[in-house]
Amino acid sequence: MTVSDIVFQIRSRYDQLSGTEQKVADAVLADLAFAASASINELAERAGVSIATISRFAKVAGCDDVRDLKLRLAQAGAIGARFLADQGGGEDNVFYNRICADIEAALHQSLAHFSEAQFRAAAALVDKARMTCVAGFGGASTMLGDELQFRLARLGYPVSAYHDPVLLRMLATTLSERDVLLLLSVSGVTPELLEVADIARQYGAKVVAITAPDSPLGERADVLLPFHVDETDFIYKPSASRYGMMLVIDVLATELALMHKAHSKEMLRRLKLVLDDYRGGGDRRLPLGD
């Protein structure tokens, strides 16, 4: 069911409201939590209008009645005040340092959940797999699914990344006990990933999940590589959670590289050789295709 954005509805219709209805709109938008929980009498008193005006406002806002209005306000308020209230404090003047600090905090938060045994178990599954299929949906998980594919491919592991939910469902039915499905999700609640994990497990594939601890996706994993990043109130910058996920990927890739040092060194040597030739020589310390 499509979410009804009552905040947008009120703001977009504000200029068409009567003077008393605008008073209700001002009171509602100033404190969604109060408006959602208050009685009709309390809301009328807060706005300085009659009870009849509250009922009329609910209709004008596109709601069936006051009860429907309060329900939609509660849903709108559930996203948190940081997306509704004005933010002061001069954040725009210091956001360079704030971004860097949030990245550092995200890395330390993620590191706190790491377990050497879990990384070794995940690496062992990938190392023995006929094929590792990586999947993630959304911004960070899509991008980092490709990143994980690059990390494993350059070490010589058979790996492919998928971001289409229908294609992934089809793929999951072809997996077997010789394969690994490696799923990425910041929240661990994406329905398509949960369904794909169930399908793959039905056919014997092992599931490795890079996701939040105690999440539905984590519960479906044979091996969980947990990470968690608390979002800040500075909503204007991109989420720092992707750095926590990237740290997990880097640790896993390094664990795999160290399992077979001689083989990994040879794979990386070949990479360096062909890249230097492609670049026409250059600095010996240039990244290996990063």
C-alpha positions as CSV (number, residue, x, y, z in Angstrom):
1,M,0.0,0.0,0.0
2,T,1.3,3.5,-0.9
3,V,2.2,5.7,2.0
4,S,0.1,8.8,2.3
5,D,2.3,11.8,3.0
6,I,0.0,14.0,5.1
7,V,2.8,16.5,5.8
8,F,3.1,17.2,2.0
9,Q,-0.7,17.4,1.7
10,I,-1.0,20.0,4.4
11,R,1.9,22.1,3.1
12,S,0.8,22.0,-0.5
13,R,-2.8,23.1,0.4
14,Y,-1.8,25.7,3.0
15,D,-2.5,28.7,0.8
16,Q,-6.0,27.4,0.0
17,L,-6.9,27.0,3.7
18,S,-9.1,29.5,5.5
19,G,-7.5,31.6,8.3
20,T,-8.7,29.3,11.1
21,E,-7.7,26.2,9.1
22,Q,-4.2,27.7,8.7
23,K,-4.0,28.0,12.5
24,V,-4.7,24.2,12.7
25,A,-2.1,23.5,10.0
26,D,0.5,25.6,11.9
27,A,-0.2,23.8,15.2
28,V,0.0,20.4,13.5
29,L,3.2,21.0,11.6
30,A,4.8,22.6,14.6
31,D,4.4,19.4,16.7
32,L,3.3,16.3,14.8
33,A,3.7,14.1,17.9
34,F,1.3,16.2,19.9
35,A,-1.2,16.5,17.1
36,A,-1.2,12.7,16.6
37,S,-1.8,11.9,20.3
38,A,-4.0,14.9,21.4
39,S,-7.7,14.7,21.7
40,I,-9.8,16.9,19.3
41,N,-10.4,19.3,22.2
42,E,-6.7,19.5,23.0
43,L,-5.8,20.2,19.4
44,A,-8.5,22.8,19.1
45,E,-7.2,24.5,22.2
46,R,-3.6,24.4,21.0
47,A,-4.6,25.9,17.6
48,G,-7.1,28.4,19.1
49,V,-10.0,27.3,17.0
50,S,-13.3,25.5,17.4
51,I,-13.8,21.7,17.4
52,A,-15.7,22.0,14.2
53,T,-12.7,23.6,12.5
54,I,-10.6,20.6,13.4
55,S,-13.1,18.3,11.7
56,R,-13.3,20.6,8.7
57,F,-9.5,20.7,8.5
58,A,-9.2,16.9,8.5
59,K,-11.5,16.8,5.4
60,V,-9.6,19.6,3.6
61,A,-6.3,17.7,4.3
62,G,-7.7,14.7,2.4
63,C,-8.5,12.5,5.5
64,D,-11.8,10.7,6.1
65,D,-12.1,12.2,9.6
66,V,-10.1,13.4,12.6
67,R,-9.2,9.8,13.5
68,D,-7.8,9.2,10.1
69,L,-5.9,12.5,10.3
70,K,-4.3,11.5,13.6
71,L,-3.3,8.1,12.2
72,R,-1.6,9.7,9.2
73,L,0.2,12.2,11.5
74,A,1.5,9.4,13.6
75,Q,2.8,7.6,10.5
76,A,4.5,10.9,9.4
77,G,6.0,11.5,12.8
78,A,7.5,8.0,13.0
79,I,10.3,9.0,10.7
80,G,11.8,11.1,13.4
81,A,12.0,14.8,14.3
82,R,15.4,15.2,12.4
83,F,13.5,15.1,9.1
84,L,10.8,17.6,10.3
85,A,12.3,20.2,12.6
86,D,14.6,23.0,11.6
87,Q,18.2,22.3,12.3
88,G,20.4,25.1,13.6
89,G,23.9,25.2,15.0
90,G,25.7,26.3,11.8
91,E,26.1,22.7,10.5
92,D,26.6,24.1,7.0
93,N,29.8,25.8,8.0
94,V,31.4,22.8,9.5
95,F,30.1,19.9,7.4
96,Y,33.6,19.0,6.0
97,N,34.8,18.0,9.4
98,R,31.4,16.6,10.3
99,I,31.5,14.2,7.3
100,C,35.0,13.0,8.2
101,A,34.1,12.5,11.8
102,D,31.0,10.5,11.0
103,I,33.0,8.3,8.7
104,E,35.5,7.6,11.4
105,A,32.7,6.9,13.9
106,A,31.0,4.5,11.4
107,L,34.2,2.6,11.0
108,H,34.7,2.2,14.8
109,Q,31.0,1.3,15.3
110,S,31.3,-1.4,12.7
111,L,34.6,-2.7,14.0
112,A,33.1,-3.2,17.4
113,H,30.8,-6.0,16.0
114,F,33.6,-7.9,14.2
115,S,34.5,-11.4,15.0
116,E,37.6,-13.1,13.6
117,A,35.9,-16.5,13.7
118,Q,33.0,-15.1,11.6
119,F,35.2,-13.7,8.9
120,R,37.2,-16.9,8.7
121,A,34.0,-18.9,8.4
122,A,32.8,-16.7,5.6
123,A,36.1,-16.8,3.8
124,A,36.1,-20.6,4.1
125,L,32.7,-20.9,2.4
126,V,33.7,-18.5,-0.4
127,D,37.0,-20.2,-0.9
128,K,35.4,-23.6,-1.5
129,A,32.4,-22.4,-3.5
130,R,31.9,-23.3,-7.1
131,M,30.4,-19.8,-7.5
132,T,29.8,-16.8,-5.2
133,C,26.8,-14.8,-6.1
134,V,26.7,-11.3,-4.6
135,A,23.5,-9.3,-4.3
136,G,22.4,-5.9,-2.9
137,F,19.6,-3.5,-3.6
138,G,19.5,0.2,-3.1
139,G,22.2,2.9,-3.2
140,A,25.1,1.6,-1.0
141,S,24.4,-2.1,-1.3
142,T,24.2,-2.0,-5.1
143,M,27.5,-0.1,-5.4
144,L,29.2,-2.2,-2.8
145,G,27.9,-5.4,-4.3
146,D,29.9,-4.5,-7.4
147,E,32.9,-3.5,-5.2
148,L,32.8,-7.0,-3.5
149,Q,32.7,-8.6,-7.0
150,F,35.8,-6.6,-8.0
151,R,37.6,-7.6,-4.7
152,L,37.0,-11.3,-5.2
153,A,37.5,-11.4,-9.0
154,R,41.0,-10.0,-8.8
155,L,42.0,-12.8,-6.4
156,G,40.8,-15.3,-9.0
157,Y,37.5,-16.3,-7.4
158,P,34.4,-17.0,-9.5
159,V,32.0,-14.3,-8.6
160,S,29.2,-12.3,-10.1
161,A,27.0,-9.5,-8.7
162,Y,23.2,-9.1,-9.2
163,H,20.9,-6.2,-8.5
164,D,17.7,-7.1,-10.3
165,P,15.3,-8.8,-7.8
166,V,13.5,-10.9,-10.5
167,L,16.7,-12.1,-12.0
168,L,18.1,-12.9,-8.6
169,R,15.0,-15.0,-7.7
170,M,15.6,-17.0,-10.9
171,L,19.3,-17.4,-10.1
172,A,18.6,-18.6,-6.6
173,T,16.7,-21.6,-8.0
174,T,19.8,-22.7,-9.9
175,L,22.1,-22.7,-6.8
176,S,23.2,-25.8,-5.0
177,E,25.3,-26.8,-2.0
178,R,28.4,-25.9,-4.0
179,D,27.5,-22.3,-4.2
180,V,27.5,-19.2,-1.9
181,L,24.9,-16.4,-1.9
182,L,26.5,-13.3,-0.4
183,L,23.9,-10.7,0.5
184,L,24.4,-7.0,1.4
185,S,21.9,-4.9,3.3
186,V,22.3,-2.1,5.7
187,S,19.0,-2.8,7.4
188,G,18.6,-6.5,6.9
189,V,14.8,-6.2,6.3
190,T,14.6,-5.8,2.5
191,P,11.8,-8.3,1.5
192,E,13.4,-9.3,-1.8
193,L,16.6,-10.3,-0.2
194,L,14.8,-12.3,2.5
195,E,12.9,-14.2,-0.1
196,V,16.0,-14.9,-2.2
197,A,17.9,-16.2,0.9
198,D,15.0,-18.6,1.6
199,I,15.0,-19.8,-2.0
200,A,18.7,-20.4,-2.1
201,R,18.8,-22.2,1.3
202,Q,16.0,-24.5,0.0
203,Y,18.3,-25.7,-2.7
204,G,21.3,-26.1,-0.3
205,A,23.3,-23.0,-1.1
206,K,25.1,-21.3,1.8
207,V,24.1,-17.8,2.7
208,V,26.6,-15.2,3.9
209,A,25.1,-11.9,5.0
210,I,26.7,-8.5,5.5
211,T,24.0,-6.8,7.5
212,A,22.8,-5.5,10.8
213,P,23.0,-7.8,13.8
214,D,19.7,-9.3,15.0
215,S,18.1,-8.6,11.6
216,P,15.8,-10.9,9.7
217,L,18.4,-11.3,7.0
218,G,21.1,-12.0,9.6
219,E,18.9,-14.7,11.1
220,R,18.7,-16.5,7.7
221,A,22.5,-16.5,7.2
222,D,24.8,-19.5,7.6
223,V,27.5,-16.9,8.4
224,L,26.7,-13.4,9.5
225,L,29.2,-10.6,9.1
226,P,27.5,-7.9,11.2
227,F,27.9,-4.2,11.1
228,H,25.9,-1.4,12.6
229,V,26.0,2.4,12.1
230,D,23.8,4.9,14.0
231,E,22.6,7.7,11.7
232,T,23.2,11.2,13.0
233,D,20.8,14.2,13.0
234,F,22.6,15.9,10.2
235,I,20.4,14.5,7.4
236,Y,21.9,16.5,4.5
237,K,25.0,14.4,3.9
238,P,25.1,10.9,2.5
239,S,24.9,8.1,5.0
240,A,28.1,7.0,6.6
241,S,26.8,3.4,6.8
242,R,28.4,2.5,3.5
243,Y,31.8,3.0,5.0
244,G,31.0,0.4,7.6
245,M,29.9,-2.0,4.9
246,M,33.0,-1.3,2.9
247,L,35.2,-2.1,5.9
248,V,33.5,-5.5,6.2
249,I,34.2,-6.1,2.5
250,D,37.9,-5.1,2.8
251,V,38.4,-7.4,5.8
252,L,36.7,-10.3,4.1
253,A,38.8,-9.8,0.9
254,T,42.0,-9.5,2.9
255,E,41.1,-12.7,4.8
256,L,40.7,-14.5,1.5
257,A,43.9,-13.1,0.0
258,L,45.9,-14.3,3.1
259,M,44.4,-17.8,2.9
260,H,46.5,-18.6,-0.2
261,K,49.3,-16.0,-0.2
262,A,51.3,-17.5,-3.1
263,H,48.2,-17.7,-5.3
264,S,47.0,-14.2,-4.3
265,K,50.4,-12.7,-5.0
266,E,50.5,-14.3,-8.5
267,M,47.0,-12.9,-9.3
268,L,47.9,-9.5,-8.1
269,R,51.2,-9.6,-10.1
270,R,49.3,-10.4,-13.3
271,L,47.0,-7.5,-12.5
272,K,49.9,-5.1,-12.0
273,L,51.6,-6.3,-15.2
274,V,48.6,-5.7,-17.5
275,L,47.6,-2.5,-15.8
276,D,51.0,-0.9,-16.1
277,D,51.1,-1.9,-19.8
278,Y,47.7,-0.3,-20.2
279,R,48.7,2.9,-18.5
280,G,52.1,3.1,-20.3
281,G,54.1,2.4,-17.1
282,G,54.1,4.9,-14.3
283,D,54.3,4.9,-10.6
284,R,54.8,1.4,-9.1
285,R,52.5,2.3,-6.2
286,L,49.5,3.1,-8.3
287,P,46.4,1.1,-7.1
288,L,45.8,-2.3,-8.6
289,G,42.7,-1.4,-10.6
290,D,40.9,0.3,-7.8
